[in-house]
Amino acid sequence: MKVYGFILPFFLVFAGACSSARSTQGIPAVSCFDLPRYLGNWYEIARLPNRFEYGMDYVTAEYSLNTDGTLRVINRGIRNGEKREISGIAKFKNSPVVGELRVSFFRPFYSDYRIIRLAPDYSYAVVTGSTDDSLWILSRTPNLSENAREKLLSGIRKLGFDTQRLEFPKQGAGE
């Protein structure tokens, strides 16, 4: 499998200088976060466009606990029929009961990973970075119900994200 995201560290370094994106620091991360319930596999339902996932479908993220207390992150996807995979590390920004982490696929470069919406049963999550040009909707299943999807999109719009720009990668058969 080829590693995708070669330009990620450069993108992260220069994104702030080249972007008119607004900071998301005013959007709180979820509290009462329960890491063991968040671990495991997630399907990417939607995302705002970004260079490191361009053309990717069947995107998944797998989170597991490392012995040192950090998280192992494995992102997988398919681009042009070719499987891609990249591994990274995440650590809590402050408290482990707040869904706010720092993630790196190319150390020493870290970026914000803030869980801003989370279903009570941990069946779906909404994640953003430090600006409103990064957003992901994740689900434990390859598809969200129409009701859950509309509820999430409405909430995301109210937070100031441009939901018209969201991409919905293929999921399900073909993985």
KASULNOR-V474067 format. One record per pair of residues at least 24 apart in sequence whose C-alpha atoms are under 8 Angstrom apart, sorted by the first residue. I is the first residue (numbers start at 1). J is the second residue. D is the distance in Angstrom with one decimal. If there is no record, write none. Layout:
<<I;J;D> <I;J;D>>
This chain:
<<1;82;7.6> <1;83;5.6> <1;84;5.3> <1;85;6.3> <2;83;6.9> <2;84;5.0> <2;85;6.4> <3;84;5.6> <3;85;5.1> <3;86;5.2> <4;52;6.8> <4;53;7.9> <4;84;5.9> <4;85;6.3> <4;86;6.2> <5;51;7.9> <5;52;4.6> <5;53;7.4> <5;86;7.6> <6;52;7.6> <7;51;7.9> <7;52;6.9> <8;51;7.8> <8;52;6.1> <8;106;7.8> <9;106;6.4> <9;109;6.1> <11;51;8.0> <12;109;7.9> <12;111;7.3> <21;131;5.7> <21;132;5.7> <21;133;5.8> <22;131;5.3> <22;132;5.5> <22;133;7.7> <23;130;5.7> <23;131;4.3> <23;132;6.2> <24;128;7.7> <24;129;7.2> <24;130;5.4> <24;131;5.0> <24;132;5.9> <25;130;6.4> <25;131;7.8> <27;116;7.1> <27;159;7.6> <28;116;6.3> <29;98;6.4> <29;99;5.4> <29;100;5.9> <29;114;5.6> <29;115;5.3> <29;116;4.6> <29;117;7.6> <30;98;5.8> <30;99;5.2> <30;100;7.8> <30;115;6.0> <30;116;5.4> <30;117;6.4> <30;118;7.1> <31;97;6.0> <31;98;4.5> <31;99;6.4> <32;97;5.1> <32;98;6.2> <33;96;7.2> <33;97;4.5> <33;98;5.2> <33;99;5.6> <34;97;6.4> <35;96;7.5> <35;97;7.7> <37;122;6.8> <38;63;7.7> <38;122;6.6> <39;63;4.9> <39;64;5.6> <39;65;7.6> <40;64;6.3> <41;140;6.6> <42;138;5.9> <42;139;5.4> <42;140;4.9> <42;141;7.2> <43;138;5.4> <43;139;5.1> <43;140;6.0> <43;141;6.3> <43;142;5.6> <43;171;7.6> <44;136;6.9> <44;137;6.1> <44;138;4.7> <44;139;6.6> <44;142;7.7> <44;169;7.3> <44;171;7.9> <45;136;7.5> <45;137;5.4> <45;138;5.5> <45;139;6.6> <45;142;7.1> <45;143;6.9> <45;144;7.6> <45;168;5.9> <45;169;6.5> <45;171;7.6> <46;136;5.7> <46;137;5.0> <46;138;7.2> <46;166;6.2> <46;167;5.4> <46;168;4.5> <46;169;6.5> <47;134;7.5> <47;135;5.5> <47;136;4.4> <47;137;6.3> <47;166;5.4> <47;167;5.3> <47;168;6.7> <48;133;6.6> <48;134;5.8> <48;135;5.4> <48;136;6.7> <48;165;6.1> <48;166;4.7> <48;167;6.0> <49;133;8.0> <49;134;7.7> <49;165;7.2> <49;166;6.8> <49;167;6.5> <50;134;7.6> <55;79;5.7> <55;80;7.5> <56;80;7.9> <56;169;6.8> <57;169;4.8> <57;170;5.0> <57;171;6.7> <58;169;6.6> <58;170;5.5> <58;171;4.6> <58;172;7.0> <58;174;7.3> <58;175;5.6> <59;169;7.3> <59;171;7.3> <77;175;7.9> <78;175;7.5> <132;160;7.7> <132;161;6.1> <133;161;7.8> <142;171;5.5> <142;172;5.5> <143;171;7.3> <143;172;7.9>>
